[in-house]
């Protein structure tokens, strides 16, 4: 089968959608399919050519574009429908919606759409609260537009049903849910190379890994740390990532006088990330809103035998087995977050058992070989629907 994927953003830039598209395309190629990705060269990268074939065999076409209002990539007519000729399936990833708008109702091939998340305004930017009146105005108009476009697709799917059933878009659109997969072979190769084993965990080390943005909730984790340190004063939190909220988070660390217990690493190499996961007793995932629709980083932690403490929000709350591979806590609740952390610090053997169960889930439920079969099944349904 020949598939062309249209994605607003793609490699070399990083993010949940970018990683998903590349991994899904790679898994498709491994199963004998041909995949091309048409994308925008955004954020602008001087090292990203207009045409290339990645080592995995993915053919990539990058269009010159501008990014309006930070999340509305526009290629000013460079994309045209002739670029889709010869492909069996057109698979569009949203948001943003520019590619979907260009093809919906205009192509002969089946149109499959992956709806990654609702477009949501974070509660604050750079530590400054967003005016509450602006949120329903922006989100309401965007959701209505999304529903109109998705109605023209032959097949729509997202990554968890808990997210879909609470989405102001998907709950009005026929859809399926297929989880995200994870390639754990590279983890295993690196783990062996650097000599990491699950028994090397530091029972007092916690890890946060992610962009320091308002929706990631790292500030709530920092607010939880004083209570954790009252019970376990030798606990260390490693914050790995960077972003616009870093200054605000640093201010909180100073305010609580807990700098001696928190280490900021910024970005890290893949080898360093594996080391951090393997030596941490738990990975904390305190995201707060619907921009987080799954949380691939949870799979990364589970692949590295690490227990997860996650916010109980739609999407991320469906990834783990609650109580078996991790714990859920109410979002934006530092006290509840601290209690969950303390629960695992008190019983590191239980945390290690959660890490082992998480790894089992990655090898089975979240194995890309399993997931590709489900996506191909949707392609086949879409083809059958189109030929009726």
KAWO-V884004 format. One record per run of one state. SS is the DSSP state (H for helix, E for strand, L for the rest). FROM is the first residue (numbers start at 0). TO is the last residue. If there is no record, write none. Layout:
ss:SS from:FROM to:TO
ss:SS from:FROM to:TO
This chain:
ss:L from:0 to:0
ss:E from:1 to:6
ss:L from:7 to:14
ss:H from:15 to:29
ss:L from:30 to:32
ss:E from:33 to:39
ss:L from:40 to:49
ss:E from:50 to:52
ss:L from:53 to:57
ss:E from:58 to:62
ss:L from:63 to:64
ss:E from:65 to:67
ss:L from:68 to:70
ss:E from:71 to:73
ss:L from:74 to:79
ss:H from:80 to:83
ss:L from:84 to:87
ss:E from:88 to:93
ss:L from:94 to:96
ss:H from:97 to:102
ss:L from:103 to:108
ss:E from:109 to:114
ss:L from:115 to:122
ss:E from:123 to:124
ss:L from:125 to:126
ss:E from:127 to:128
ss:L from:129 to:130
ss:H from:131 to:149
ss:L from:150 to:153
ss:E from:154 to:157
ss:L from:158 to:159
ss:H from:160 to:163
ss:L from:164 to:168
ss:H from:169 to:171
ss:L from:172 to:174
ss:E from:175 to:176
ss:L from:177 to:180
ss:E from:181 to:181
ss:L from:182 to:183
ss:H from:184 to:193
ss:L from:194 to:196
ss:H from:197 to:199
ss:L from:200 to:200
ss:E from:201 to:208
ss:L from:209 to:212
ss:H from:213 to:215
ss:L from:216 to:216
ss:H from:217 to:230
ss:L from:231 to:234
ss:E from:235 to:239
ss:L from:240 to:244
ss:H from:245 to:255
ss:L from:256 to:257
ss:H from:258 to:260
ss:E from:261 to:263
ss:L from:264 to:268
ss:H from:269 to:278
ss:E from:279 to:284
ss:L from:285 to:294
ss:H from:295 to:302
ss:L from:303 to:305
ss:E from:306 to:310
ss:L from:311 to:314
ss:H from:315 to:317
ss:L from:318 to:320
ss:E from:321 to:321
ss:L from:322 to:324
ss:E from:325 to:328
ss:L from:329 to:332
ss:H from:333 to:345
ss:L from:346 to:346
ss:H from:347 to:362
ss:L from:363 to:365
ss:E from:366 to:366
ss:H from:367 to:386
ss:L from:387 to:387
